[in-house]
Amino acid sequence: MKDEIKLTKLAKCAGCGAKVGAGVLAQLLEDIKVHQDPNLLVGFDRSDDASVYKISDELALVQTVDFFPPIADDPYTFGQIAATNALSDVYAMGGEPKLALNIMAIPKDMPKEAVHQLLRGGYDKVYEAGALITGGHSILDDEPKYGLAVTGFVHPDKILTNSGARPGDVLFFTKPIGIGVLTTAAKAGMTSQAGMDLAIQMMTTLNKAARDVMVQFEVHACTDVTGFGMLGHLYEMAQGSDVQIELHVDQVDLIPEALELARMGILPEGMYRNRTFAEAAVDPGDTELAKQDLLYDPQTAGGLVMACAPKDADALYEALQKAVPSAQRIGIVKAYEGGKRIILK
């Protein structure tokens, strides 16, 4: 299949790097009236990963949608990555995905077998999550795009948002950083085969295991790190929780090849959008510029950031080490007393 069609050659942007910047998105949503409903526990006005609607005292629906242009040439792999990314928002809320709908745009001359493999990739990953694809919608477009609308379940009292972090919480992360740089460099043939294999492995690893571990401990806030980069998503967490975050850069798992590429100036366009959005809230200290760039790098199907109560921090870390690709203890949450929201140490 890879010899027949190169999906990334059909796309101007790749994966979550195609997302509208967080700052622009906030402007687009500005002044849109938010209607009140006592059962709407989380809506779009919260800058969170998904919406949550209470059905009963025991059940709430988690709903999200995510799609993007190809980030891999192989259609089956692209389908897997897009599905993994879409499912992640439900996991970030502490929920379990149950139903999904395909969202697909394809060129009219795209080979039938390529479309079939793309859809099969999405189906296989959704089934791995224990959910079902029950339909969807497709249109013709010059640039292929694929993703899912996902519905999950969560107990109303166990919802995790990105705005619940408390002073004293310990921050954890579950995947390495640098996917956007690797996939950008790959377009120019500058990523090694090992680097691309690692990127695909991470982008097709569900956050299910991370979620299953997380819900066993006292975690106050969670978000997945995707298109806005680690610093963009941490800024939303810090702002939403009205706290300050101290990020220990040397404890973040920065992919060595991605760091070397960043030092060469090989950076995705989305990195610059993310820096524009969050930079004013970040005190970089003496952190190397290339490391800063990776912390703004848009991730596709990235890991979960968790803000955990100090009493459970050691136990959570031990459990994550057995369950996720890269268990990292990356920082602490402090009371906000003015100034920058994020301090790089």
BAVEX-141757 format. One line per 8 residues: number of its first residue (from 1); for each residue x, y, z of N, C-alpha, C. Coordinates in steps of 0.1 Angstrom, whole numbers. Atoms other than C-alpha are relative to their C-alpha. Layout:
REM residues N
NUM> X,Y,Z,X,Y,Z,X,Y,Z | ... .
This chain:
REM residues 345
1> 8,-12,0,0,0,0,9,13,0 | -8,-12,-1,28,24,8,6,3,-14 | -6,-3,13,41,20,-27,-11,6,-10 | 11,-4,9,7,29,-42,-4,14,2 | 5,-13,-3,-2,61,-24,8,6,12 | -7,-7,-10,17,86,-3,-10,11,6 | 11,-9,-5,-11,102,19,6,13,4 | -4,-12,-5,11,128,35,4,10,-11 .
9> -2,-9,11,19,142,0,-13,8,-4 | 13,-6,3,-18,151,-3,-4,10,10 | 4,-9,-11,-19,172,29,10,11,2 | -9,-12,-3,-6,207,36,5,-1,14 | -4,1,-14,-5,200,74,-2,-15,4 | 1,14,-5,-1,167,93,-6,-1,14 | 5,4,-13,-21,153,122,-5,12,8 | 4,-11,-8,-27,176,151,7,13,-3 .
17> -7,-12,4,-3,201,136,-10,9,-9 | 9,-7,8,-33,211,115,-11,8,8 | 10,-6,-9,-53,223,145,1,15,-1 | 0,-14,-2,-64,259,147,6,4,13 | -7,-3,-12,-42,276,172,-10,4,12 | 9,-2,-12,-56,279,208,-4,15,1 | 3,-14,-1,-54,317,207,-11,4,-10 | 10,-3,11,-73,320,174,-13,-7,3 .
25> 12,7,-4,-98,294,186,-8,8,10 | 7,-8,-11,-106,315,217,-6,12,-6 | 6,-11,6,-112,345,195,-12,-4,-8 | 11,5,8,-135,325,172,-12,-3,9 | 11,4,-9,-156,314,202,-5,12,8 | 3,-12,-8,-157,348,218,-14,5,-3 | 13,-6,1,-191,363,224,-11,-10,-4 | 11,9,3,-210,331,215,-7,-4,13 .
33> 7,2,-13,-237,327,241,0,-14,4 | 0,13,-6,-234,297,263,-13,-2,7 | 13,2,-7,-269,284,272,2,-9,12 | -2,8,-13,-272,270,307,-9,-12,1 | 7,12,-2,-283,235,315,6,-6,12 | -6,6,-12,-278,221,350,6,-14,-2 | -6,13,3,-270,187,335,13,1,-8 | -13,-2,8,-242,201,313,11,3,10 .
41> -10,-1,-11,-213,195,336,13,6,-6 | -12,-6,6,-185,205,311,-5,3,-15 | 3,-5,14,-191,226,279,12,6,-7 | -11,-6,7,-170,243,253,6,12,6 | -5,-12,-6,-166,274,274,11,-3,10 | -10,3,-10,-142,255,297,13,-4,-6 | -12,4,7,-115,248,271,5,-14,4 | -4,13,-4,-116,212,281,0,-10,-11 .
49> -2,10,11,-110,179,262,-13,-5,-6 | 13,5,5,-147,169,258,-11,6,8 | 12,-4,-8,-182,178,269,-5,-11,8 | 5,10,-9,-199,160,297,-14,4,3 | 14,-3,-2,-237,157,301,-5,-11,10 | 5,10,-10,-253,141,332,-13,-6,-4 | 12,7,3,-279,115,325,-8,-4,12 | 6,4,-13,-285,102,360,11,2,11 .
57> -10,-1,-11,-268,102,394,12,-9,-2 | -10,10,2,-248,72,382,7,1,-14 | -5,0,14,-241,81,345,0,13,-6 | -2,-12,8,-228,109,324,6,-3,-13 | -5,2,13,-221,111,287,12,9,-2 | -11,-8,4,-187,122,275,0,0,-16 | 0,-1,14,-186,135,239,11,8,-6 | -11,-7,6,-158,146,216,0,-3,-15 .
65> -2,2,14,-149,149,180,14,4,-4 | -14,-3,4,-114,149,164,3,-6,-14 | -4,6,13,-102,145,128,11,9,-6 | -11,-8,6,-72,157,107,5,-6,-12 | -6,5,12,-52,153,75,10,-11,4 | -9,11,-2,-28,123,71,13,4,7 | -13,-2,-6,3,121,93,9,-12,-2 | -8,12,4,14,87,79,-4,-3,-14 .
73> 3,3,14,16,75,43,-9,-12,-1 | 8,12,1,1,41,49,-14,3,5 | 14,-3,-4,-37,44,50,-5,-7,13 | 4,7,-12,-42,17,77,6,6,12 | -7,-7,-12,-16,34,100,-7,13,3 | 7,-13,-2,-33,68,94,-13,-2,7 | 12,3,-7,-66,53,104,1,-3,15 | -3,3,-14,-52,39,136,4,12,8 .
81> -5,-11,-7,-35,71,145,-12,10,3 | 11,-10,-1,-66,93,139,-10,-5,11 | 10,6,-10,-88,69,160,6,1,14 | -7,-1,-13,-62,68,188,-2,14,6 | 1,-14,-4,-62,105,189,-14,4,4 | 14,-4,-3,-100,109,189,-4,-6,13 | 4,7,-13,-105,83,217,7,7,12 | -8,-5,-11,-79,101,238,-8,10,9 .
89> 7,-11,-7,-102,130,248,-9,-6,11 | 9,6,-9,-126,106,265,8,-6,12 | -9,5,-11,-98,89,285,5,12,9 | -4,-12,-7,-86,124,295,-10,5,10 | 10,-4,-9,-119,130,312,-3,-11,10 | 3,11,-9,-117,97,331,-10,-9,-5 | 11,8,6,-143,81,308,5,-12,-7 | -2,12,9,-146,49,288,-7,2,-13 .
97> 6,-2,13,-153,52,251,-10,-12,-3 | 10,11,2,-184,32,240,-5,0,-15 | 5,-1,13,-196,45,206,8,10,-8 | -8,-10,9,-179,62,176,-7,0,-13 | 5,-2,13,-189,76,143,12,5,-9 | -11,-4,10,-165,79,113,-3,14,-5 | 1,-13,7,-158,114,99,11,-1,-11 | -10,2,10,-140,111,65,-2,9,-12 .
105> 0,-8,13,-131,133,35,11,-7,-8 | -9,7,9,-115,116,5,0,6,-14 | -1,-4,14,-103,126,-30,-8,-10,-8 | 8,9,8,-126,112,-56,8,-11,-8 | -8,10,6,-97,94,-72,9,-9,9 | -7,8,-10,-84,78,-40,-3,-14,-2 | 3,14,3,-81,41,-46,-9,-6,11 | 10,6,-9,-109,20,-31,7,-8,11 .
113> -7,8,-10,-84,-3,-13,6,9,11 | -6,-9,-9,-67,27,3,-11,5,10 | 11,-5,-9,-100,40,17,-4,-12,9 | 3,11,-8,-108,5,29,10,-2,12 | -10,2,-10,-75,2,47,0,11,11 | 2,-12,-9,-80,37,63,-11,-3,10 | 12,3,-9,-114,27,77,3,-12,9 | -3,12,-7,-101,-7,88,10,4,12 .
121> -9,-4,-11,-73,10,108,-8,7,11 | 8,-6,-10,-99,31,126,-8,-10,8 | 9,11,-7,-122,1,133,8,-8,9 | -8,9,-9,-94,-20,147,4,7,13 | -5,-7,-12,-82,7,171,-12,2,9 | 12,-2,-8,-118,15,183,-4,-13,7 | 3,12,-6,-124,-22,189,10,-4,11 | -10,2,-10,-92,-24,208,-3,8,13 .
129> 4,-8,-12,-106,3,231,-13,-5,6 | 12,6,-6,-137,-18,237,-12,8,-4 | 12,-8,5,-160,6,217,-4,-5,-13 | 5,4,12,-180,3,186,-2,12,-10 | 3,-10,11,-182,22,153,-13,-3,-6 | 13,3,4,-218,25,144,-5,8,-12 | 4,-7,12,-218,47,113,9,12,-2 | -9,-12,2,-205,81,102,-5,8,-12 .
137> 3,-9,11,-204,106,74,13,2,-8 | -11,-2,9,-181,110,44,-3,10,-11 | 2,-9,11,-176,137,17,12,-1,-9 | -12,-1,9,-153,143,-13,7,12,3 | -8,-12,-2,-124,166,-8,14,-3,-6 | -13,2,6,-91,172,-25,11,-5,10 | -9,4,-10,-73,166,8,-6,-10,9 | 6,10,-9,-80,134,28,1,4,14 .
145> 1,-2,-15,-91,137,64,-8,-11,6 | 7,10,-7,-102,112,89,0,2,15 | 0,-1,-14,-113,110,125,-13,-6,5 | 11,6,-7,-141,101,149,-8,10,9 | 8,-6,-11,-170,115,169,-2,-11,10 | 0,11,-10,-168,95,202,-9,4,11 | 9,-1,-12,-193,90,230,5,-10,10 | -4,9,-11,-182,75,263,-8,3,12 .
153> 8,0,-13,-195,70,298,10,3,11 | -8,-2,-12,-182,83,331,-10,3,12 | 9,-4,-12,-197,86,367,1,15,2 | 0,-15,-2,-207,122,373,9,5,11 | -9,-4,-11,-187,123,405,15,-3,-2 | -14,4,2,-155,110,389,5,6,-13 | -5,-7,11,-151,134,360,13,7,3 | -13,-8,-1,-116,147,355,0,11,-11 .
161> -1,-11,9,-112,181,339,14,5,0 | -13,-6,0,-82,202,330,1,12,10 | 0,-12,-8,-92,228,356,-1,-3,15 | 1,4,-14,-91,208,389,13,-1,7 | -13,1,-7,-54,210,397,0,8,13 | -1,-7,-13,-46,220,433,14,2,4 | -14,-1,-5,-15,234,450,4,-12,7 | -5,12,-6,7,206,461,-1,-12,-9 .
169> 1,12,9,-3,182,433,13,-2,-7 | -12,4,8,24,163,415,-5,-4,-14 | 4,2,14,23,162,377,8,-12,-6 | -5,11,7,28,131,357,-3,0,-15 | 3,1,15,30,124,319,4,-14,-4 | 0,14,3,28,92,300,6,-4,-14 | -6,3,13,44,94,265,12,10,-2 | -11,-9,3,76,110,251,-5,11,-9 .
177> 3,-12,7,76,144,235,9,2,-12 | -8,-3,12,87,153,199,-5,-6,-12 | 6,6,12,63,136,176,-2,10,-12 | 2,-10,11,55,168,156,13,3,-7 | -13,-2,7,92,174,149,4,-12,-8 | -4,12,8,98,138,138,-8,-1,-13 | 9,2,12,68,137,114,2,12,-10 | -3,-11,9,77,172,100,13,-3,-7 .
185> -13,3,6,113,161,94,-1,-12,-10 | 2,12,9,100,128,78,-4,5,-14 | 4,-5,13,85,149,50,12,3,-9 | -12,-3,7,120,159,40,10,-11,0 | -9,12,0,134,124,45,11,2,10 | -10,-3,-10,153,136,76,-1,-8,13 | 3,9,-12,138,112,102,5,-14,-3 | -5,14,2,155,79,107,-12,-10,1 .
193> 11,10,0,135,47,103,-4,-3,14 | 2,2,-14,139,41,140,-9,11,6 | 7,-11,-5,126,75,148,-15,0,-5 | 14,1,5,95,71,125,-7,-12,6 | 7,11,-7,88,37,140,-4,3,14 | 3,-4,-14,89,52,175,-12,9,-1 | 11,-9,1,66,80,164,-14,-7,-3 | 13,7,3,40,56,149,-4,-9,12 .
201> 4,8,-12,42,33,179,-7,9,11 | 6,-8,-10,34,62,202,-14,5,-4 | 12,-5,5,7,76,180,-11,-10,-1 | 10,11,0,-11,42,179,-2,-7,13 | 2,6,-13,-9,35,216,-11,7,7 | 12,-6,-7,-42,41,233,4,5,14 | -2,-5,-14,-43,61,265,-9,-8,10 | 9,8,-9,-66,34,279,7,-5,12 .
209> -8,6,-12,-39,18,302,3,12,9 | -3,-12,-9,-30,53,315,-12,4,8 | 12,-4,-6,-66,61,322,-4,-11,11 | 3,10,-10,-72,27,339,8,0,13 | -9,-2,-11,-43,33,362,-5,13,8 | 3,-13,-6,-52,69,368,-12,0,9 | 13,0,-8,-88,63,381,1,-7,13 | -1,7,-12,-75,42,409,6,8,11 .
217> -7,-9,-10,-58,72,426,-7,13,1 | 6,-13,-2,-67,106,438,7,10,-10 | -5,-9,10,-61,126,406,-10,11,-1 | 9,-12,-1,-76,161,406,-2,6,-14 | 1,-6,14,-70,171,369,7,-8,-10 | -7,7,11,-61,156,336,-3,6,-13 | 2,-5,14,-56,166,300,10,-8,-9 | -9,7,9,-41,149,270,8,11,-8 .
225> -9,-10,7,-12,167,252,-1,-3,-14 | 1,2,14,-20,171,216,4,12,-8 | -4,-10,9,-21,199,191,6,13,6 | -5,-13,-6,-14,228,215,14,-2,7 | -13,2,-6,18,212,227,-1,-1,16 | 0,2,-14,28,204,263,-3,13,7 | 1,-13,-7,31,241,273,-14,6,-3 | 13,-5,3,-1,250,256,-11,-6,9 .
233> 10,7,-8,-21,224,274,2,2,15 | -2,-4,-14,-4,231,307,-4,14,4 | 5,-13,-2,-12,267,303,-15,0,2 | 15,1,-2,-49,259,299,-3,-6,14 | 2,6,-13,-46,237,330,3,10,11 | -3,-10,-11,-29,264,351,-10,11,0 | 10,-11,1,-53,291,339,-13,-5,6 | 13,5,-4,-84,270,344,0,-4,15 .
241> 0,4,-14,-73,258,378,5,12,9 | -5,-12,-8,-59,293,389,11,-4,8 | -12,4,-8,-26,278,399,12,4,-9 | -13,-1,7,11,280,389,6,-14,-1 | -6,13,2,29,250,374,15,2,-1 | -15,1,1,66,243,380,3,-12,-8 | -3,11,9,77,221,351,15,-3,1 | -14,5,-1,110,201,356,4,-5,-13 .
249> -2,3,14,122,201,321,9,-13,-2 | -9,11,2,150,175,326,-7,-13,3 | 8,13,-3,123,150,338,-10,-3,-11 | 9,3,11,103,153,306,8,-8,-10 | -6,9,10,111,125,281,-1,6,-14 | -1,-6,13,122,145,251,7,-10,-9 | -6,9,9,129,122,222,14,5,-6 | -13,-5,4,167,125,215,1,5,-15 .
257> -1,-3,14,164,125,177,-8,13,-3 | 8,-12,1,136,151,179,7,13,5 | -8,-11,-6,158,173,201,11,5,-10 | -11,-3,9,187,171,176,-6,8,-13 | 6,-6,12,163,180,147,-5,15,4 | 4,-14,-5,149,210,168,12,9,0 | -12,-8,-1,185,222,173,4,4,-14 | -3,-4,14,188,222,135,-10,9,-6 .
265> 10,-9,5,157,243,132,-11,-7,-8 | 11,8,7,134,215,118,-12,0,10 | 12,-2,-10,101,226,135,-13,1,-8 | 13,-1,6,64,222,126,-6,14,1 | 6,-13,0,44,253,118,-8,2,13 | 8,-1,-12,21,245,147,8,4,13 | -8,-3,-12,50,249,172,0,15,1 | 0,-15,-1,51,287,163,-14,5,5 .
273> 13,-4,-5,13,290,169,-1,-3,15 | 1,3,-14,16,273,202,8,9,9 | -9,-9,-7,45,295,213,-7,14,1 | 8,-13,0,24,326,203,-11,0,11 | 12,2,-9,-5,313,224,5,1,15 | -3,2,-14,14,304,256,12,7,5 | -13,-5,-4,48,321,256,-1,11,11 | 0,-11,-10,37,352,276,-3,-5,14 .
281> 3,6,-14,26,329,305,11,-9,5 | -10,9,-4,59,310,306,13,7,3 | -13,-5,-3,91,318,324,10,-11,-3 | -8,11,5,117,298,305,13,-2,8 | -13,1,-7,146,304,329,11,-1,-9 | -12,2,9,178,291,313,-2,-12,-8 | 2,12,8,161,263,294,4,2,-14 | -5,0,13,177,256,261,-12,3,-10 .
289> 11,-4,10,157,271,231,-6,-13,-6 | 5,12,6,155,237,214,-10,-8,9 | 9,7,-9,140,221,245,-13,7,2 | 12,-7,0,115,249,247,-9,-3,-12 | 7,3,12,106,243,211,-8,-13,1 | 7,13,-1,98,206,219,-12,1,9 | 11,-2,-10,76,217,248,-12,7,-7 | 11,-6,7,56,237,223,-4,-8,-12 .
297> 2,9,11,57,209,197,-14,-6,0 | 13,7,0,22,198,186,1,-15,-1 | 0,14,0,17,162,195,-13,-6,-6 | 11,7,5,-6,138,177,-2,-13,9 | 3,12,-9,-23,112,201,10,0,11 | -10,-1,-11,0,124,229,-5,-6,13 | 4,6,-13,0,112,265,-9,8,8 | 9,-7,-10,-20,122,295,9,7,11 .
305> -5,-7,-11,-9,149,320,-10,-2,12 | 8,2,-12,-22,141,355,5,8,11 | -3,-7,-12,-23,163,386,-5,-8,11 | 3,9,-10,-22,139,415,3,5,14 | -2,-4,-14,-26,144,452,13,-6,5 | -13,4,-5,8,142,470,0,-14,6 | 0,13,-7,-3,112,491,0,-12,-9 | 1,11,10,-9,91,460,11,0,-10 .
313> -9,-2,11,20,103,439,10,-11,-2 | -10,11,2,45,76,446,-7,-13,-5 | 8,12,4,19,48,442,-4,1,-15 | 4,-2,14,6,63,409,12,-1,-9 | -13,0,8,42,67,396,4,-15,-2 | -3,14,0,49,30,404,-9,-7,-10 | 10,6,8,17,19,387,2,4,-15 | -2,-5,14,23,40,356,12,-6,-7 .
321> -12,6,6,58,26,351,-3,-14,-6 | 3,13,5,42,-8,345,-10,0,-11 | 11,0,9,15,4,322,1,9,-12 | 0,-10,11,24,33,299,14,1,-7 | -12,-1,7,51,40,273,12,7,7 | -10,-7,-6,70,65,293,-5,8,13 | 5,-6,-13,61,73,330,10,11,4 | -8,-11,-4,74,107,339,-6,8,11 .
329> 4,-9,-11,72,128,371,5,13,-4 | -5,-12,7,74,162,355,-1,13,7 | 1,-13,-6,66,189,380,-10,0,12 | 9,-2,-11,45,203,408,-9,12,-3 | 9,-11,0,15,226,412,1,8,12 | -2,-9,-11,18,257,433,-12,10,0 | 10,-11,-1,-5,284,445,4,12,-9 | -3,-11,9,-7,313,420,0,13,8 .
337> -2,-13,-8,5,346,435,3,11,-10 | -3,-11,10,7,366,402,13,-4,-8 | -11,3,8,33,366,375,-3,-11,-10 | 2,11,10,39,337,350,-7,-12,6 | 8,12,-4,16,307,351,9,-13,0 | -9,12,2,44,282,341,14,4,2 | -14,-3,-2,79,282,354,8,-13,-4 | -8,11,5,105,260,336,12,0,9 .
345> -11,2,-9,131,246,360,10,-10,-6 .
